[in-house]
Amino acid sequence: MIHFGDISKEEFLKEYWQKKPLFIKNAIPDFVSPLSPNELAGLSCEDEFESRIIKGSVIQNIWTLENGPFNELSFKNAPNNEWTLLVQGVDKHIQEIYELIDEFDFIPRWRFDDVMVSFASLGGSVGPHYDYYDVFLLQGHGKREWQISSIDCNPNNYVSNSPLRIMEKFEMETTWVAEPGDIVYIPPGIAHHGVSIDNECITLSIGYRSYSANEMLESLELTTHKHNNAYYVDPLWLDYGGSSEIPNSAIDKSKKLINNKDLPDTFFGCFVTKLDPLDEEKFNAIVAFENPVIIKESAAYNLHPLSRIAYQFINSELVLFINGNTLQINDICDDFIIDFCNTRKINVNNQNKPLALQLSTLSLLEETRP
């Protein structure tokens, strides 16, 4: 689990989460990037990865964007400095990156989106920008300077005619230099500008989903509001039961966001576990083209990294959500289901084999390898 240095985890959740940025020195001691620059470049040449190369700097404010997949020539022709490679969703494919997410389970797992890994040459950057989601920026290799600002973070402050959302005016308020194992936490609406100050810089971005009011209204097939820019805000994460539990406080926040007290009981759980279009496409491809897992007794299975899972108590009854679906559970004790959700692992026996078969159909269970 992350070391918060001079503050406690509880203080981070109360004072910083979704409120203000924080530099956490040596958050993961002795951390070494699970991927080398060459390995990351190799991933960007594969079809299943969403990848980009960004070139430019704030000095000229001229930026270019290329989308992958790439090939060897893409990197042979790369300039010596001021370029960045970004590869999205690496946790869905690389086990060491996937396991890294456990370090962040003080935030509910259903809030998690993905891990993006970037390589930057000297001076490499994606420009000053702000987002609507939370992100932990974990330094994996080399050094990166982070400039932080809360000034002029609005849609009118973008460079015109640019393929990227880069702020035209950026007034730095704070500067940090991150080394391997350091983490920079950035809440929604805070501008950040990261620049590599080494020839080889790797940063892992552990991102959390943002939920807009209009996104929720669209999923309910209700009328959206053109000027409604409101986003879901988390409750205080101090008393939730496990990393996959959706507490009532989160449900209340969602109802308040869209001003609807009559949401279906299962709406929020289905909404937050629904796969995004790219992951859904990958999920369906696995279901269609790979042989289904044969569930065996006395075997252990893991939830596939693509799958999203959560649980909620509705009228004192446990409800399980998987990939936007609800699952009816009979004759299995709540503690067993809760443990599966929080650990994403299941040990199959005669009693729970029918449940494991259901789970495999909805979530792609994978047999644990010795």
C-alpha positions in Angstrom: 0.0 0.0 0.0 1.1 3.5 -0.7 3.2 5.4 1.9 1.8 8.9 2.4 4.8 10.2 4.2 3.9 13.0 6.6 0.2 12.5 6.3 -2.1 9.5 6.9 -4.3 7.8 4.4 -7.3 9.2 6.2 -5.9 12.8 5.9 -5.4 12.3 2.2 -9.0 11.2 1.7 -10.4 14.0 3.8 -8.2 16.9 2.7 -6.9 16.0 -0.8 -9.0 13.5 -2.7 -10.9 15.5 -5.4 -9.9 18.7 -3.7 -6.2 19.6 -4.2 -3.0 18.1 -5.6 -0.3 16.4 -3.6 3.3 15.3 -4.1 4.0 12.0 -2.3 7.7 11.4 -2.0 8.8 7.7 -2.1 5.2 6.6 -2.1 6.2 3.1 -3.3 9.7 2.5 -2.1 12.2 0.9 -4.4 9.7 1.0 -7.3 11.0 -0.1 -10.7 9.0 0.3 -13.9 7.6 -3.1 -15.0 8.1 -2.0 -18.6 11.3 -0.8 -20.3 11.1 1.9 -23.1 11.7 -0.8 -25.7 8.9 -3.0 -24.3 6.5 -0.1 -24.2 7.4 0.7 -27.8 6.7 -2.9 -28.7 3.2 -2.7 -27.2 2.4 0.4 -29.2 3.0 -1.7 -32.4 0.2 -4.1 -31.5 -3.4 -3.7 -32.6 -5.0 -4.3 -29.2 -3.3 -1.3 -27.7 -4.5 2.3 -28.1 -1.4 4.4 -28.5 -0.3 7.9 -29.5 2.9 9.8 -30.2 2.9 13.5 -29.3 5.6 15.9 -30.5 6.0 19.5 -29.5 6.8 21.9 -26.7 5.3 25.0 -25.0 8.1 27.2 -26.4 6.6 27.2 -29.9 3.2 25.8 -28.9 3.1 23.7 -32.0 2.0 20.2 -31.4 1.5 17.1 -33.6 -0.4 13.9 -32.8 0.0 10.5 -34.4 -2.2 7.5 -33.5 -0.9 3.9 -33.5 -0.4 1.1 -34.0 3.2 2.0 -34.9 6.2 0.2 -36.3 9.9 0.2 -36.0 10.3 3.1 -38.5 8.0 5.2 -36.2 10.8 5.2 -33.6 13.8 5.3 -35.9 12.5 8.5 -37.3 11.6 10.0 -33.9 13.5 13.2 -33.0 16.1 13.2 -30.3 13.9 15.1 -27.9 10.5 16.7 -27.2 8.4 13.7 -28.0 6.2 11.4 -26.0 4.7 7.9 -26.5 1.5 7.0 -24.6 -0.1 3.6 -24.4 -3.5 3.2 -22.9 -5.1 0.4 -20.9 -1.8 -1.4 -20.2 -3.3 -3.0 -17.1 -5.6 -5.1 -19.3 -2.7 -7.0 -20.8 0.4 -6.8 -18.5 0.1 -8.7 -15.3 2.6 -6.7 -13.3 0.7 -3.5 -14.2 -2.6 -5.1 -13.4 -1.4 -6.2 -9.9 -0.1 -2.6 -9.3 -3.8 -1.4 -9.0 -4.0 -3.2 -5.6 -1.7 -0.5 -4.2 -4.6 2.0 -4.7 -7.5 0.0 -3.2 -8.1 2.8 -0.6 -10.2 4.2 -3.4 -13.0 1.8 -4.5 -12.0 -0.4 -7.3 -15.2 0.3 -9.3 -14.0 3.9 -9.6 -10.8 2.9 -11.4 -10.5 3.3 -15.2 -7.1 2.2 -16.5 -3.3 2.5 -16.3 -1.7 4.5 -19.1 2.1 4.2 -19.5 4.1 6.9 -21.2 7.7 7.2 -22.4 9.2 10.7 -22.9 12.5 11.8 -24.4 14.3 14.8 -23.0 11.8 17.7 -23.0 9.0 15.4 -23.9 5.5 16.5 -22.8 1.9 16.4 -23.7 1.5 20.1 -22.8 -0.3 21.9 -19.9 -3.8 20.6 -19.6 -6.5 19.7 -17.1 -9.0 16.8 -16.9 -12.2 16.0 -15.2 -10.9 12.8 -13.6 -8.6 11.9 -10.7 -5.1 10.5 -11.5 -2.1 9.2 -9.6 1.1 9.9 -11.7 3.6 7.3 -10.6 7.1 7.9 -11.8 8.6 4.6 -13.1 12.0 5.6 -14.6 14.0 8.8 -15.0 12.8 12.2 -13.7 9.9 14.4 -14.7 9.2 17.9 -13.6 5.5 18.6 -12.8 4.2 22.2 -12.9 0.8 22.6 -11.3 -1.8 25.3 -11.6 -5.5 26.0 -10.6 -5.6 29.2 -12.7 -7.6 29.6 -15.9 -8.7 26.0 -16.0 -11.7 26.5 -18.3 -12.8 25.5 -21.9 -12.0 28.9 -23.3 -8.3 28.6 -22.5 -7.1 26.2 -25.2 -4.6 26.5 -28.0 -6.7 27.0 -31.2 -6.3 24.7 -34.2 -4.4 22.1 -32.2 -5.1 18.3 -32.2 -4.7 18.3 -28.4 -6.5 20.1 -25.6 -3.5 22.2 -24.5 -3.9 25.3 -22.4 -3.0 28.5 -24.2 -2.3 30.4 -20.9 -0.6 28.5 -18.1 0.5 30.2 -14.9 2.5 27.8 -12.8 1.8 27.8 -9.1 3.8 24.8 -7.8 6.7 22.7 -9.2 7.7 19.2 -8.2 10.4 16.8 -9.6 9.3 13.2 -9.5 11.8 10.3 -9.3 11.0 6.6 -9.4 8.5 5.6 -6.7 7.2 9.2 -6.3 3.6 10.0 -6.9 1.9 13.2 -8.0 -1.9 13.2 -7.3 -4.0 15.4 -9.5 -7.7 16.0 -8.8 -10.3 17.0 -11.4 -10.0 20.6 -12.8 -6.3 21.1 -11.8 -3.9 21.9 -14.6 -0.6 20.0 -14.8 2.3 20.1 -17.1 4.8 17.3 -17.0 8.2 17.6 -18.8 10.9 14.9 -18.9 14.2 16.1 -17.6 15.9 12.8 -18.5 16.6 11.2 -21.9 14.4 8.3 -20.9 11.3 9.0 -18.7 8.5 6.5 -17.9 5.4 7.6 -16.0 2.4 5.4 -15.1 -0.9 7.2 -14.9 -3.5 5.4 -12.7 -6.7 7.1 -13.7 -10.2 7.1 -12.2 -13.4 7.5 -14.1 -15.4 10.7 -14.3 -19.2 10.6 -14.5 -21.0 13.6 -16.0 -24.6 14.4 -15.3 -25.3 14.2 -19.1 -23.6 10.9 -19.4 -25.9 9.5 -16.7 -29.0 11.1 -18.3 -28.1 9.6 -21.7 -27.8 6.1 -20.2 -31.3 6.6 -18.7 -32.6 7.8 -22.1 -33.5 11.1 -20.4 -33.2 14.6 -21.8 -29.7 16.1 -21.4 -28.9 19.7 -20.8 -26.5 21.4 -23.1 -25.0 23.7 -20.5 -24.9 21.1 -17.7 -21.2 20.6 -17.0 -21.7 19.0 -13.6 -19.7 15.9 -12.6 -20.2 13.2 -9.9 -18.3 13.9 -6.7 -17.3 11.1 -4.4 -18.4 10.8 -0.8 -15.8 10.5 1.9 -14.1 7.1 1.4 -13.5 6.3 5.1 -16.3 3.9 6.0 -16.9 1.8 2.9 -16.8 -1.9 3.5 -14.5 -3.1 0.7 -12.8 -2.1 -2.5 -15.8 -3.2 -4.6 -18.7 -2.0 -2.5 -21.0 0.8 -3.7 -22.1 2.5 -0.5 -25.4 4.3 -0.1 -23.6 7.6 0.1 -22.4 7.2 -3.5 -25.9 6.4 -4.6 -27.1 9.6 -2.9 -24.4 11.6 -4.7 -25.6 10.2 -8.1 -29.2 11.1 -7.4 -28.3 14.6 -6.4 -26.1 15.0 -9.5 -29.0 14.5 -11.9 -31.6 15.8 -9.6 -33.6 12.5 -9.7 -34.6 10.8 -6.4 -36.4 8.0 -8.3 -33.5 6.3 -10.0 -33.9 2.5 -10.4 -32.1 0.8 -7.5 -29.7 -1.0 -9.8 -29.0 2.0 -12.1 -25.7 3.2 -10.6 -24.2 -0.2 -10.2 -24.9 -1.1 -13.8 -23.7 2.4 -14.9 -20.3 2.3 -13.2 -19.5 -1.3 -14.2 -20.4 -1.0 -17.8 -17.4 -1.5 -20.1 -16.3 1.4 -22.3 -16.8 0.7 -26.0 -13.2 -0.4 -26.7 -13.1 -2.8 -23.8 -16.5 -4.1 -24.7 -15.2 -4.8 -28.2 -12.2 -6.7 -26.8 -14.5 -8.6 -24.4 -16.9 -9.7 -27.1 -13.9 -10.8 -29.3 -12.7 -13.0 -26.5 -16.1 -14.5 -26.1 -16.6 -15.1 -29.8 -13.1 -16.4 -30.8 -11.6 -18.1 -27.8 -12.6 -21.4 -26.3 -14.7 -20.9 -23.1 -13.1 -21.8 -19.8 -14.2 -25.2 -18.5 -14.9 -24.6 -14.8 -13.4 -27.4 -12.7 -13.9 -28.1 -9.0 -11.0 -27.6 -6.7 -9.5 -25.0 -9.0 -8.9 -21.3 -8.5 -10.0 -18.6 -11.0 -9.3 -14.9 -11.4 -11.6 -12.3 -12.8 -10.3 -11.2 -16.3 -8.6 -7.7 -16.1 -11.1 -6.4 -18.7 -14.0 -7.1 -16.3 -15.6 -4.6 -14.0 -17.3 -5.7 -10.8 -19.1 -4.2 -7.8 -21.7 -5.0 -5.2 -24.4 -3.1 -3.3 -26.8 -3.8 -0.5 -30.3 -2.9 -1.7 -33.0 -3.3 0.9 -30.6 -5.4 2.9 -30.2 -7.8 -0.1 -26.8 -8.2 -1.7 -26.8 -7.4 -5.5 -23.8 -8.2 -7.7 -22.9 -6.1 -10.8 -20.6 -7.4 -13.5 -19.9 -5.4 -16.7 -23.1 -3.5 -16.6 -25.3 -6.5 -15.7 -26.8 -7.7 -12.4 -26.4 -11.2 -11.3 -29.1 -13.1 -9.3 -27.4 -15.1 -6.5 -29.1 -18.0 -4.7 -27.9 -20.2 -1.9 -24.4 -18.6 -1.6 -23.5 -16.8 1.5 -22.9 -13.0 1.2 -19.4 -13.2 2.7 -18.3 -15.5 -0.1 -19.6 -13.1 -2.8 -18.1 -10.1 -1.1 -14.7 -11.8 -0.9 -14.9 -12.6 -4.6 -15.7 -9.0 -5.5 -12.9 -7.6 -3.4 -10.2 -10.1 -4.3 -11.4 -10.8 -7.9 -10.6 -14.5 -7.2 -12.8 -17.5 -6.6 -12.0 -21.0 -5.4 -14.5 -23.5 -6.9 -16.1 -26.3 -5.0 -19.2 -28.4 -5.5 -21.5 -25.8 -3.8 -20.4 -22.7 -5.7 -19.6 -24.3 -9.1 -23.0 -23.1 -10.6 -22.1 -19.6 -9.5 -18.7 -19.9 -11.1 -20.3 -21.0 -14.4 -22.5 -17.9 -14.3 -19.6 -15.7 -13.5 -17.5 -17.1 -16.3 -20.2 -16.3 -18.8 -20.5 -12.7 -17.7 -17.0 -11.8 -16.7 -14.4 -14.1 -18.3 -12.9 -16.0 -15.4 -9.4 -17.2 -16.0 -7.9 -20.3 -14.3 -5.1 -19.4 -11.9 -1.8 -20.6 -13.2 0.6 -22.2 -10.8 
